């Protein structure tokens, strides 16, 4: 059974759902700015562990503490 959760972000909806062997997950849904065909929404499904890791990354970004990732070219 899925349950809608409160979101603090405008235009974002959160839905908690059972994800089989992965336990409880959350789906983050946003309306596309430019719908393609019959696809009007983008979504992302995360386990609790994935949501925790992503939230840490987003909090770093929001606080201006993000770390850039780059690959060094071999010479």
N, CA, C and O atoms as a MOPAC input file, in Angstrom:
PM7 MOZYME 1SCF
protein

 N      0.83800 1    -1.17500 1     0.00000 1
 C      0.00000 1     0.00000 1     0.00000 1
 C      0.88900 1     1.24600 1     0.00000 1
 O      1.87400 1     1.29900 1     0.73600 1
 N      0.56200 1     2.21800 1    -0.79200 1
 C      1.33100 1     3.44800 1    -0.90300 1
 C      0.68600 1     4.54100 1    -0.05400 1
 O     -0.53200 1     4.58800 1     0.11700 1
 N      1.54400 1     5.42200 1     0.47400 1
 C      1.07500 1     6.52000 1     1.30900 1
 C      1.74200 1     7.80600 1     0.85400 1
 O      2.96500 1     7.85900 1     0.73000 1
 N      0.94300 1     8.85300 1     0.60300 1
 C      1.50000 1    10.15400 1     0.25600 1
 C      2.11000 1    10.77800 1     1.50800 1
 O      1.53100 1    10.70900 1     2.59200 1
 N      3.28400 1    11.38800 1     1.34800 1
 C      3.99300 1    12.03500 1     2.44700 1
 C      4.05700 1    13.53500 1     2.21000 1
 O      3.98600 1    13.99100 1     1.06900 1
 N      4.18900 1    14.29400 1     3.27600 1
 C      4.30100 1    15.74000 1     3.16800 1
 C      5.67400 1    16.11100 1     2.61300 1
 O      6.69300 1    15.56700 1     3.03600 1
 N      5.68700 1    17.03400 1     1.67100 1
 C      6.93300 1    17.53800 1     1.09400 1
 C      7.05400 1    19.02100 1     1.39700 1
 O      6.06500 1    19.75300 1     1.35300 1
 N      8.27100 1    19.46800 1     1.70500 1
 C      8.52600 1    20.89100 1     1.92800 1
 C      8.86900 1    21.61000 1     0.62300 1
 O      8.97400 1    22.83600 1     0.59400 1
 N      9.04200 1    20.85100 1    -0.44500 1
 C      9.43200 1    21.42500 1    -1.73900 1
 C      8.19600 1    21.65300 1    -2.60500 1
 O      7.36100 1    20.76000 1    -2.75200 1
 N      8.08600 1    22.82900 1    -3.16700 1
 C      6.95900 1    23.15000 1    -4.03800 1
 C      7.04600 1    22.34000 1    -5.33000 1
 O      8.11100 1    22.25600 1    -5.94100 1
 N      5.93800 1    21.75000 1    -5.74200 1
 C      5.88600 1    21.01000 1    -6.99600 1
 C      6.45500 1    19.60600 1    -6.91600 1
 O      6.62100 1    18.94900 1    -7.94300 1
 N      6.75800 1    19.13500 1    -5.71000 1
 C      7.31400 1    17.80300 1    -5.51400 1
 C      6.35600 1    16.99800 1    -4.65300 1
 O      5.90900 1    17.46900 1    -3.60700 1
 N      6.04000 1    15.78700 1    -5.08900 1
 C      5.23500 1    14.91400 1    -4.24700 1
 C      6.06100 1    13.70200 1    -3.84800 1
 O      6.89700 1    13.22000 1    -4.61200 1
 N      5.80900 1    13.21800 1    -2.63500 1
 C      6.51800 1    12.07000 1    -2.07900 1
 C      5.51200 1    10.96500 1    -1.78800 1
 O      4.44400 1    11.21700 1    -1.22900 1
 N      5.85800 1     9.74400 1    -2.17000 1
 C      4.99900 1     8.59500 1    -1.91700 1
 C      5.84000 1     7.47100 1    -1.33400 1
 O      6.82000 1     7.04000 1    -1.94000 1
 N      5.44800 1     6.99500 1    -0.14300 1
 C      6.12400 1     5.85500 1     0.48600 1
 C      5.44400 1     4.58000 1     0.01200 1
 O      4.21700 1     4.51900 1    -0.06700 1
 N      6.24500 1     3.55000 1    -0.30800 1
 C      5.67800 1     2.29100 1    -0.77800 1
 C      6.56700 1     1.13100 1    -0.39900 1
 O      7.76000 1     1.30400 1    -0.14900 1
 N      5.98400 1    -0.05600 1    -0.35600 1
 C      6.74300 1    -1.27900 1    -0.08300 1
 C      7.43100 1    -1.70300 1    -1.36600 1
 O      6.80700 1    -1.76600 1    -2.42500 1
 N      8.72000 1    -1.99200 1    -1.26500 1
 C      9.50200 1    -2.30500 1    -2.45900 1
 C     10.05500 1    -3.73000 1    -2.37500 1
 O     11.25000 1    -3.96000 1    -2.56000 1
 N      9.16800 1    -4.67000 1    -2.09500 1
 C      9.57500 1    -6.07600 1    -2.06400 1
 C     10.71900 1    -6.32500 1    -1.11500 1
 O     10.66800 1    -5.92000 1     0.04600 1
 N     11.75700 1    -6.99300 1    -1.60000 1
 C     12.90300 1    -7.35700 1    -0.78100 1
 C     13.76100 1    -6.18900 1    -0.34700 1
 O     14.62000 1    -6.34900 1     0.52000 1
 N     13.55100 1    -5.00500 1    -0.93300 1
 C     14.34900 1    -3.83500 1    -0.57300 1
 C     13.74000 1    -3.05600 1     0.58200 1
 O     14.31200 1    -2.05300 1     1.01000 1
 N     12.59200 1    -3.49000 1     1.09800 1
 C     11.95500 1    -2.79200 1     2.21500 1
 C     11.14900 1    -1.59800 1     1.74600 1
 O     10.67500 1    -1.55900 1     0.61000 1
 N     10.99800 1    -0.63100 1     2.62600 1
 C     10.22000 1     0.56700 1     2.33300 1
 C     11.04500 1     1.52800 1     1.49300 1
 O     12.22800 1     1.74400 1     1.75700 1
 N     10.40600 1     2.10500 1     0.47200 1
 C     11.06600 1     3.06800 1    -0.40800 1
 C     10.21100 1     4.31600 1    -0.53300 1
 O      9.07100 1     4.35800 1    -0.07100 1
 N     10.78200 1     5.32800 1    -1.16300 1
 C     10.04300 1     6.55400 1    -1.42200 1
 C     10.16500 1     6.88600 1    -2.90700 1
 O     11.22300 1     6.70900 1    -3.51200 1
 N      9.06300 1     7.37000 1    -3.48300 1
 C      9.09000 1     7.85800 1    -4.86200 1
 C      8.93300 1     9.37300 1    -4.81600 1
 O      8.00600 1     9.89300 1    -4.19500 1
 N      9.84800 1    10.07400 1    -5.48200 1
 C      9.82300 1    11.52400 1    -5.59800 1
 C      9.32400 1    11.83600 1    -7.00000 1
 O      9.91300 1    11.38800 1    -7.98300 1
 N      8.23300 1    12.60500 1    -7.09900 1
 C      7.61100 1    12.87900 1    -8.39400 1
 C      7.51300 1    14.38200 1    -8.62200 1
 O      7.12100 1    15.13400 1    -7.73000 1
 N      7.87800 1    14.81100 1    -9.84500 1
 C      7.76800 1    16.21500 1   -10.24000 1
 C      7.17500 1    16.28000 1   -11.64300 1
 O      7.42200 1    15.40300 1   -12.47100 1
 N      6.39900 1    17.31600 1   -11.90200 1
 C      5.84100 1    17.52600 1   -13.22600 1
 C      6.94900 1    17.99600 1   -14.16400 1
 O      7.74800 1    18.86200 1   -13.80700 1
 N      6.99100 1    17.41400 1   -15.37700 1
 C      7.98800 1    17.82900 1   -16.37000 1
 C      7.68100 1    19.24100 1   -16.85100 1
 O      6.51700 1    19.61300 1   -17.00100 1
 N      8.72400 1    20.02400 1   -17.09200 1
 C      8.53500 1    21.36400 1   -17.64600 1
 C      8.03000 1    21.28000 1   -19.07600 1
 O      7.19300 1    22.07700 1   -19.50000 1
 N      8.54700 1    20.30700 1   -19.81500 1
 C      8.13100 1    20.10500 1   -21.21300 1
 C      7.74100 1    18.64400 1   -21.39000 1
 O      8.60000 1    17.79400 1   -21.63000 1
 N      6.44500 1    18.34700 1   -21.27200 1
 C      6.01100 1    16.95000 1   -21.43300 1
 C      6.42400 1    16.39100 1   -22.78600 1
 O      6.43300 1    17.09900 1   -23.79300 1
 N      6.76600 1    15.10200 1   -22.79000 1
 C      7.13800 1    14.40800 1   -24.01500 1
 C      6.07200 1    13.35000 1   -24.28200 1
 O      5.94000 1    12.38800 1   -23.52400 1
 N      5.31500 1    13.52900 1   -25.35700 1
 C      4.24900 1    12.57300 1   -25.65900 1
 C      3.24600 1    12.51100 1   -24.52800 1
 O      2.62600 1    13.51600 1   -24.18100 1
 N      3.08700 1    11.33400 1   -23.95700 1
 C      2.13900 1    11.16100 1   -22.85500 1
 C      2.83400 1    11.15600 1   -21.49500 1
 O      2.20500 1    10.86400 1   -20.47700 1
 N      4.12400 1    11.47700 1   -21.47500 1
 C      4.87700 1    11.49900 1   -20.21600 1
 C      4.86500 1    12.92300 1   -19.64500 1
 O      5.49200 1    13.83400 1   -20.18500 1
 N      4.13700 1    13.08300 1   -18.54400 1
 C      3.98400 1    14.40100 1   -17.93600 1
 C      4.79700 1    14.56300 1   -16.65000 1
 O      4.93200 1    15.67600 1   -16.14200 1
 N      5.34400 1    13.45200 1   -16.11500 1
 C      6.03500 1    13.49700 1   -14.83300 1
 C      7.39900 1    12.80600 1   -14.90800 1
 O      7.60400 1    11.88100 1   -15.69400 1
 N      8.31800 1    13.27700 1   -14.07800 1
 C      9.59200 1    12.59800 1   -13.82900 1
 C      9.51900 1    12.04200 1   -12.41800 1
 O      8.90600 1    12.64800 1   -11.53900 1
 N     10.13400 1    10.90300 1   -12.19900 1
 C     10.13000 1    10.35100 1   -10.84900 1
 C     11.43900 1     9.63600 1   -10.55600 1
 O     12.18300 1     9.24800 1   -11.45700 1
 N     11.68900 1     9.47800 1    -9.27400 1
 C     12.88300 1     8.83300 1    -8.76600 1
 C     12.45500 1     7.95600 1    -7.60200 1
 O     11.73600 1     8.41900 1    -6.71700 1
 N     12.88000 1     6.70700 1    -7.58500 1
 C     12.54800 1     5.79900 1    -6.49100 1
 C     13.80600 1     5.47200 1    -5.70900 1
 O     14.81800 1     5.07400 1    -6.28600 1
 N     13.74300 1     5.64200 1    -4.38400 1
 C     14.91000 1     5.47000 1    -3.52600 1
 C     14.57600 1     4.59400 1    -2.32700 1
 O     13.48600 1     4.68600 1    -1.76000 1
 N     15.52900 1     3.73900 1    -1.94500 1
 C     15.40800 1     3.02000 1    -0.68200 1
 C     15.70300 1     4.01900 1     0.43900 1
 O     16.12200 1     5.14700 1     0.18100 1
 N     15.48300 1     3.59600 1     1.67700 1
 C     15.79300 1     4.49800 1     2.79600 1
 C     17.27700 1     4.86500 1     2.81100 1
 O     17.62000 1     6.02200 1     3.05700 1
 N     18.15500 1     3.90500 1     2.55500 1
 C     19.60500 1     4.17400 1     2.55600 1
 C     19.97700 1     5.14300 1     1.43500 1
 O     20.77200 1     6.05900 1     1.64700 1
 N     19.41000 1     4.94700 1     0.25100 1
 C     19.68200 1     5.85100 1    -0.86500 1
 C     19.16000 1     7.25300 1    -0.57000 1
 O     19.82100 1     8.24500 1    -0.87700 1
 N     17.97500 1     7.32900 1     0.02500 1
 C     17.39000 1     8.63000 1     0.37300 1
 C     18.26200 1     9.35300 1     1.39400 1
 O     18.44400 1    10.56600 1     1.30000 1
 N     18.80200 1     8.62100 1     2.36900 1
 C     19.66600 1     9.22800 1     3.38300 1
 C     20.94600 1     9.77800 1     2.75100 1
 O     21.37100 1    10.88800 1     3.07100 1
 N     21.55500 1     9.00900 1     1.86400 1
 C     22.78900 1     9.45300 1     1.21000 1
 C     22.53000 1    10.66000 1     0.31200 1
 O     23.30700 1    11.61500 1     0.31700 1
 N     21.44200 1    10.62200 1    -0.45800 1
 C     21.12000 1    11.74000 1    -1.34500 1
 C     20.77000 1    12.98600 1    -0.54500 1
 O     21.13500 1    14.09300 1    -0.93900 1
 N     20.07000 1    12.82300 1     0.57300 1
 C     19.71200 1    13.98700 1     1.38100 1
 C     20.96500 1    14.66800 1     1.93600 1
 O     21.00400 1    15.89400 1     2.04200 1
 N     21.98500 1    13.88900 1     2.29100 1
 C     23.24700 1    14.47300 1     2.76000 1
 C     23.90300 1    15.28000 1     1.63900 1
 O     24.42200 1    16.37100 1     1.87500 1
 N     23.87700 1    14.73700 1     0.41200 1
 C     24.44800 1    15.45600 1    -0.73300 1
 C     23.68200 1    16.74900 1    -1.00900 1
 O     24.28700 1    17.78800 1    -1.27300 1
 N     22.35500 1    16.68400 1    -0.94800 1
 C     21.53400 1    17.86100 1    -1.21600 1
 C     21.69500 1    18.91300 1    -0.12500 1
 O     21.69400 1    20.11000 1    -0.41300 1
 N     21.83500 1    18.47600 1     1.12400 1
 C     22.06700 1    19.41600 1     2.21800 1
 C     23.41500 1    20.10400 1     2.05300 1
 O     23.53100 1    21.30500 1     2.29300 1
 N     24.42800 1    19.35800 1     1.65000 1
 C     25.73000 1    19.97500 1     1.36000 1
 C     25.58300 1    21.04200 1     0.28200 1
 O     26.13400 1    22.13500 1     0.41100 1
 N     24.84900 1    20.73200 1    -0.77400 1
 C     24.63800 1    21.69300 1    -1.86100 1
 C     23.89500 1    22.92300 1    -1.35300 1
 O     24.28600 1    24.05000 1    -1.65300 1
 N     22.82200 1    22.71400 1    -0.58200 1
 C     22.01600 1    23.82500 1    -0.07600 1
 C     22.82800 1    24.74400 1     0.82200 1
 O     22.56700 1    25.94600 1     0.88000 1
 N     23.81300 1    24.18500 1     1.52500 1
 C     24.63800 1    24.96700 1     2.44200 1
 C     25.94600 1    25.44300 1     1.80700 1
 O     26.81700 1    25.98200 1     2.49000 1
 N     26.07400 1    25.23700 1     0.50100 1
 C     27.27100 1    25.69700 1    -0.19900 1
 C     28.51100 1    24.88600 1     0.12300 1
 O     29.62800 1    25.38700 1    -0.00700 1
 N     28.33300 1    23.62500 1     0.54700 1
 C     29.47100 1    22.78800 1     0.91200 1
 C     29.65400 1    21.62300 1    -0.06400 1
 O     30.31200 1    20.63700 1     0.26800 1
 N     29.07700 1    21.73100 1    -1.26500 1
 C     29.19100 1    20.62500 1    -2.22000 1
 C     30.63600 1    20.44500 1    -2.66100 1
 O     31.42300 1    21.39200 1    -2.66600 1
 N     30.96600 1    19.22300 1    -3.02700 1
 C     32.31200 1    18.89700 1    -3.47800 1
 C     32.22800 1    18.50900 1    -4.94700 1
 O     31.46600 1    17.61800 1    -5.32200 1
 N     33.01700 1    19.18600 1    -5.77400 1
 C     33.02100 1    18.85700 1    -7.19500 1
 C     33.76200 1    17.55800 1    -7.43200 1
 O     34.78600 1    17.28400 1    -6.80600 1
 N     33.23300 1    16.76800 1    -8.33800 1
 C     33.87300 1    15.51000 1    -8.69500 1
 C     34.38600 1    15.64000 1   -10.11000 1
 O     33.66000 1    16.07600 1   -11.00300 1
 N     35.63900 1    15.26200 1   -10.32000 1
 C     36.21300 1    15.32000 1   -11.65400 1
 C     37.18600 1    14.17000 1   -11.80400 1
 O     37.71900 1    13.64000 1   -10.82900 1
 N     37.39800 1    13.80500 1   -13.04400 1
 C     38.33600 1    12.72300 1   -13.34300 1
 C     39.59700 1    13.31400 1   -13.91500 1
 O     39.55600 1    14.21500 1   -14.75300 1
 N     40.70600 1    12.80500 1   -13.45800 1
 C     42.00100 1    13.25300 1   -13.97300 1
 C     42.30400 1    12.45600 1   -15.23700 1
 O     42.11400 1    11.24100 1   -15.27300 1
 N     42.77500 1    13.14700 1   -16.26900 1
 C     43.17100 1    12.47100 1   -17.48600 1
 C     44.57100 1    11.89500 1   -17.31200 1
 O     45.46800 1    12.54800 1   -16.77900 1
 N     44.73500 1    10.66900 1   -17.76800 1
 C     46.05400 1    10.07100 1   -17.70300 1
 C     46.90000 1    10.60700 1   -18.84100 1
 O     46.41500 1    10.78000 1   -19.96000 1
 N     48.17800 1    10.87300 1   -18.55000 1
 C     49.08600 1    11.42900 1   -19.56000 1
 C     49.97800 1    10.33700 1   -20.09000 1
 O     50.81900 1    10.59000 1   -20.95200 1

